[in-house]
Structure formats: structure tokens, C-alpha cells
Amino acid sequence: MAGFKFRAQPALDLRRREYEAAQRVLTQADAERQRKQAGVEAADRASAQARREADAAVRTPVAGRDREWYRFWIVRLDRERETAAATLARADEAVNAARVACMQAHQRCEALERFRDKAHTAYLAGLAAEERKIIDDLATQRYALRPNRGEGA
């Protein structure tokens, strides 16, 4: 019997490449999301620091015009934080979409791998059946060639 050859191997190879590509996209999207998360955290820290500085400045005796400047600075930092949060939300959506695409690619790849495993199991069963057939033929020939067939076993 010829060696095992899975006829759908090119399709399986393609599915594996698609799955690997989906994993790369997911990794890139996750890295981008982490960068956006770091941006939001930095904006939070900057805003908190600005509020502390504004509180400290207000406690000084000559804080008249600085109050206005701190107020506008804090408003600008809050808007930057909102923008960073919006980009983080978009990055989260991109990660979720990439995760779904990766799972679907994995399922398609896994389906063909299971099909290949079943085909390989059937091939091995065929080999075992052929081997049993040869062994049975040899046993039959050996029995037929025995000189004292009439006497029991």
C-alpha cells in the first residue's frame, strides 16, 4: 500500500497560514491597544498632577490670574484624555474584531486538521486490515501444507 497522502494538504497549509496571519494581526492590535491604554493612563496622571498644582497655586496669596490659566490647562488636559479614551475604545474594538477573526481562522484550520486525522486513522486501519489479510493467507497456506491435516490440532 502506498504511503499516506492527504489530498487536502494544500488547503490545510493555506488555512494554517491564514491562522498565523490572524494571530499576527491580533498581536499587532493588542500592542496598539496597550499603547493607547498607556496614553490614557499618562493623560490621567497629567490631569491629576495639574489639579494638584492648581490646588497648590490657589493656596498662595497671589493666585489671581494663575487660576484662570490652571483652569484652561486642566480643561485642555481633560479633552486630551477624552480623545485618548476614544482612541482606546476604537483600539478595543479592533482587538475584539481581530480576536473573532483569529478564532474563526483557528476553527477552519482545526476542522481540516481533524479531517486529516480521520483520514490518517482510516489509512492506518487499512494497513492493519491488509496486514491481517496477509497473516491469514500465510496461516491458511501453512495449514494447507501440513502433512497430517487429518489429525486434530
N, C-alpha and C positions, 0 to 999 in steps of 0.2 A: 504494500500500500504506500502511496506517495506521502511525503511529509505534509504536515498541516499547513494549509494556506487559507487565510481569512480573506475572502473576496472583497469584503467591505473595508479592508485596511486603509485604503486612501481616504475614505470618508472618516474613519476613526482618527487618522492623523490630522485631517482638517479640523475636526471637532476639538482635538487636543490643542491645536494651535489657536483656535478661537477662544477656548477656555483660558489659555495662558495670556492671550491678548486682553481678555476681560479682566483677568487678575491684575495685569499691569495698569489698566485704566482705573480700576478700583484703588490700587495703591497710590496712583497719582492724585486721584480725587481726595483720598483720605489725607495725603500730605498737604494738599491745598487747603483742606478744611482745618487742619491743625494750624497752618499759618494764619488763617482767618481767625481762629479761636485765640491765638496769641495776640493778634491785633486788637480784638475786643478786650482781652484782659489788660493790654497795655493802655487802651483808652480808658478803661475803668480806673486803673491806677493813676493816670494823669488827671482824671476828673477828681478823684479823691484828694490827690495832692493839691490841686488848685483850690478846692474847697477849704482844705486846712490852711493854705497860705492866705486865702481871703479872710478866714476867721481870725487868723493872727494879725492881719493887716487892719481889720476893723477895730481891733482892741487897742491899736495905737492912737495917740491923741490927734495926729494929723492924717486921717484916713479919708478925707472928704472926696477928693477926685479919684483916689485909688479904688474906692468902692465900685464906681461905675466901670472902671477898666476890668476889675476882677469879675464883675457880673457878666460882662460881654465875653470875657475869656472863658468863663465856665459854660456859657451858652454855646460858644463855638466848640468846646470840648465835648459837650453833650451831643451836639449834632454830629460830630465826627464819630462818636460812639454809636449813635443810631445807624449811621451809614455802615460802620464796621459790623454791627449786628445784622443788618440787612444782607450784607455780602456773606456773612456766616450762615444765614438761613439759606441762601442760594447754594452755598457750598454743601450744606447738609442735604439739600435736595439732590444735588449732583452725586453725592456719596450714596444716597439711598437708591438712586437710579442705577448707578454703577454696580451696587451690590445685587440688585434684582437681575441685571443683565449677566452678572457673573454666576449667580445661582442657576439661571436658565441655561447658560453655556455648559455649566457643570452637569446639569441634568441630561442635556443632549449627549454629552461625552460619555457619561455614565451608562446611558441606555445602550450605546453601541458597544461599550466595554462588556456589559452583561451579555449582549448578543454574541460577542466574540467568545466569551467564556462558555456559553452554552454550546456554541459550535465546536469549540475545542473539547468539551466534555463528550459531545457526540462523536467526535473523531476518535478520542481515546476509547470510547465504548466500542466503536467499530474495530479498532485494532485488537482489543481484548476478545471480541467475538471471532475475529479472524484467527487469532492465536488459539482459541479454544477449538475451533474447527480443525486446525492443523493437528493439534494434540489428539483430538478424537479420531481423525483419519489415521494417525500413526498407531493409536491403540487398536483400532479395528484391523489394520494390516498386521500388526503383531499377533493379535488373537487368531486371525485367519491363517497365519503361517505356523501356528503351534502344531507340533506333531500329534499330540494327544488331546484333540479337541473334545473327544467323547467323554473323557474323564472329567469330572467336575473341576471346580476352581481350586 
